[in-house]
Amino acid sequence: MASQGQRFRRKAVRRGYKVDEVDAFLDRVEATLAGQPVGAPVASQEVHDVVFRVRFNGYDEWQVDLHLDRVERQLAELEERGGALGRGGDSGMGDRLGQPDRMGPPDRMGPPDR
């Protein structure tokens, strides 16, 4: 698990996603992908719908959004395969998907080139 507050590049001068909200949500996502959800497992639709507050010194919104897109696809794939997200979890979920690229920042540090 990544250190709290250090998962993504921070925006010191501009506003970004509130760090503690992003970290708490991604902790739940990690636990779900590992097959050990804390409380209700996170579904792909929840990842799609999540909204974070913004503040100065928050996480870079582009990096977080890119990462959430990846996680949403992983969870959707798991759900399509019949993963037990809504049935109390499945200790083998992470094994079926392999090691996800879930907590490192994206390889690119800026918006895509056009």
Sequence and secondary structure as in RCSB ss.txt:
>XXXX:A:sequence
MASQGQRFRRKAVRRGYKVDEVDAFLDRVEATLAGQPVGAPVASQEVHDVVFRVRFNGYDEWQVDLHLDRVERQL
AELEERGGALGRGGDSGMGDRLGQPDRMGPPDRMGPPDR
>XXXX:A:secstr
   TT SS EEEEEEEE HHHHHHHHHHHHHHHTT  SSS   HHHHHH    EEEEEE HHHHHHHHHHHHHHH
HHHHHTT  GGGT  TTHHHHH S   SS  S SS    
